[in-house]
Amino acid sequence: MTAGADEAVARFHLGGALLQRGRYDDAEAAFAAAAELFAKRGSRAEQAKAMNGLGAALRAAGRLELAVQALEHAAAGFEATGPALDEGAARFNLGLALREDGRAGDAAGAFKRAVALLDPATVPAQAAAAMRELGATRLALGELQEAEQALGAAVDLAERAADAPGRGAAANTLGIARLAQGRPEDAQDAFRTALASSPRSLRPEAFAMAQANLALACERSGAPERARLAARQALEVRDAPEAVVAQARAVAERLGPGEHDLRTALEDEPLERRELRVREELRRTADLAEDRCTADMREWVDVHLTTELDPADVAELWLAGLLELPPVAMERLIGATVDVMSELDAEPREALRTAVARAMARFHVPQMLRLQDLFERAAQAIGDAGSWR
C-alpha cells in the first residue's frame, strides 16, 4: 500500500470516528479528503465508500442538498463496482436525505431500489429498515394501501431479524396507516405489536408513542375505557416526546374521567392479552409517588371485589405482575394494597383476602411462600394479624 493510500484510508476512518462523536464539519472534511485521494488513485469503490460517509455527515449537519449529491455519487459508484449491498446502503441513505429535503417522491424511488438490493437472507435488519422507510414514505405520499403492504412486510422482516426496535417502529407506522384508512380495530393490533417490541423499561419513548397511538385507535373504536388507560400509560412515561404527550392528553380530555376503567378493560380483553394489561399497569404504578400508588392499589382492590371474572383468576394475574417487579417496588405495592384493605368492611376485606390466598396457592412453592411472607409482614406493620395462608 502506498503512502497516498495509507492517508486516504486513515482519513476515511477518521471521518467515521468524527461522525460518531457528532463532529460533523470535521467528519465532512475528512471524508471529502479521503474521497479525493481515492479518486486520484482510481479506486472508485473506495471513493464511493468515502462519498457515502460524506453524505451521512452532510445529512447529519442538515446540509441536505449537498448530502443528496454526495449520496447519489456514492450510489452510482457502487452500482458500477458492486457489491449490491453497498449500493443498497447508499440508496437507503439517499432516501432519507431526499425525504428530509422534502422530496418524498424521489425518496420512495430510492427506498424501493434499496429494498431490491438488500437481500433479506443476508442483511435482514437492513432489508427491514429499507422496507419500513419505503412504507413510511408511501404513507406520507398518501399511498395508504401501498404503505400498509410495505409496512406489514417490514414487521415480518424485522421479526425474522430479531430486531425488536425495528419491528416496533414498523408496527407503529403500520398502525398509523390503518388509522388513516379508517380501520381503528386493525390499527390496535399493530400498535399492540409495537408495544410488545418496545417495553417501557427499555424503550420508553417508543412505548409512550405506541400507547398514545393506541389510545387514539381505541377512542375511534368506541372503547373509551381502554383509550383512557392507554392515554394514562403514555402520559406517565417520564420525558415522553411533547407530541406524544399532547396527543395522549387530548384523548384523555375528550373522553373525560371514567369509572371502573381497569375492571372493564380486563373483562373485555381476550385472555391472552390480560397478562400484558396487568403487567403494564403495575409497572406504571411502580414509578408513581406514594399517594398515587395507593390510589392505583385502591383501583385494583375495586377490580378484585367487583369483577365478573373469577376474583382468584384476577388475583393470579395481579400477583404474577407483582412478582415481575423489582423487589422494592413489589413490596411497596403490596404494602399499599394491605393499607387500602384495612379501610374495607370486614366482609369485603375477607373476600379479597380469600381470593388472593387462593391465587397464591397456584404458584410454585418458593413464589407462594414469598408472597405469603410479604403480605403477612405488610399486614403486621399495620397491626393486622389475619392469615394469608
Secondary structure as UniProt FT lines:
FT   HELIX           3..20
FT   TURN            21..22
FT   HELIX           24..41
FT   HELIX           44..60
FT   TURN            61..62
FT   HELIX           64..81
FT   HELIX           84..100
FT   TURN            101..102
FT   HELIX           104..117
FT   TURN            120..122
FT   HELIX           124..140
FT   TURN            141..142
FT   HELIX           144..160
FT   TURN            161..162
FT   HELIX           164..180
FT   TURN            181..182
FT   HELIX           184..197
FT   TURN            200..202
FT   HELIX           204..220
FT   TURN            221..222
FT   HELIX           224..235
FT   TURN            238..239
FT   HELIX           242..255
FT   HELIX           261..268
FT   HELIX           271..286
FT   HELIX           290..306
FT   HELIX           311..323
FT   HELIX           327..341
FT   TURN            342..343
FT   HELIX           346..360
FT   TURN            361..362
FT   HELIX           365..381
FT   TURN            382..383
//
